[in-house]
């Protein structure tokens, strides 16, 4: 759909745009003629930083770091699988 979006830190920043204390979501439907040039610059930055990098950011979600208990369980499962594989070979 190519709809530009961005994630803004803090609801107060969005609220400042609409002259409210806070706002959780904004949808801009029209822009004043005198603000169109500045808005287009912001829009290009948004597209470059959020929309175009969607796949890249999605793949980096989470660290994949397990705790000590999970690591111990995984090692135990691997040992059991190795023993079973060794028994099948003989």
C-alpha positions in Angstrom: 0.0 0.0 0.0 3.0 2.2 0.3 1.6 4.3 3.2 4.4 6.0 5.0 4.5 5.4 8.8 6.9 6.0 11.6 7.2 5.2 15.3 7.6 8.2 17.5 9.1 8.2 20.9 6.5 9.4 23.3 2.8 10.3 22.9 3.6 13.9 24.0 5.5 14.5 20.7 2.5 13.5 18.7 0.2 15.6 20.9 2.4 18.6 20.2 1.4 18.4 16.5 -2.3 18.5 17.2 -2.1 20.9 20.2 -3.1 18.3 22.8 -1.3 16.9 25.8 -0.8 13.5 24.3 -1.9 11.6 21.2 -1.3 7.9 20.6 -1.9 7.9 16.8 -2.0 10.5 14.1 -3.3 10.3 10.6 -2.5 13.4 8.5 -5.1 13.9 5.7 -4.1 17.4 4.4 -1.2 19.7 4.7 -1.2 23.5 4.4 0.5 24.8 1.2 3.1 26.8 3.1 4.1 23.6 5.0 4.2 21.2 2.0 8.0 21.6 1.3 9.0 20.9 4.9 6.5 18.1 5.2 7.9 16.4 2.0 11.4 16.5 3.5 10.1 14.8 6.7 8.1 12.3 4.6 11.2 11.3 2.6 13.1 10.8 5.9 10.3 8.6 7.2 10.2 6.5 4.1 13.9 6.0 4.1 14.2 5.1 7.8 11.0 3.0 8.3 9.2 1.9 5.2 12.3 1.0 3.1 14.1 -0.8 5.9 11.1 -2.9 7.0 12.5 -6.2 6.1 15.9 -5.4 7.6 14.4 -4.3 10.9 12.0 -7.3 11.0 14.9 -9.8 10.8 16.8 -8.2 13.7 14.0 -8.7 16.2 15.2 -10.2 19.4 18.7 -11.3 20.4 18.4 -15.1 20.5 20.2 -15.2 23.9 19.0 -18.0 26.2 19.4 -18.1 29.9 21.5 -20.7 31.8 18.5 -23.0 32.4 17.5 -23.0 28.8 21.1 -23.6 27.7 21.4 -26.6 30.0 18.1 -28.1 28.7 19.3 -27.6 25.1 22.6 -29.3 25.8 20.9 -32.2 27.6 18.5 -32.7 24.6 21.5 -32.6 22.2 23.3 -35.3 24.3 20.3 -37.5 24.2 20.0 -37.1 20.4 23.7 -37.9 20.0 23.3 -41.1 22.0 20.3 -42.2 20.0 22.2 -41.5 16.8 25.2 -43.4 18.0 23.0 -46.4 19.0 21.4 -46.4 15.5 24.8 -46.5 13.8 25.8 -49.6 15.8 
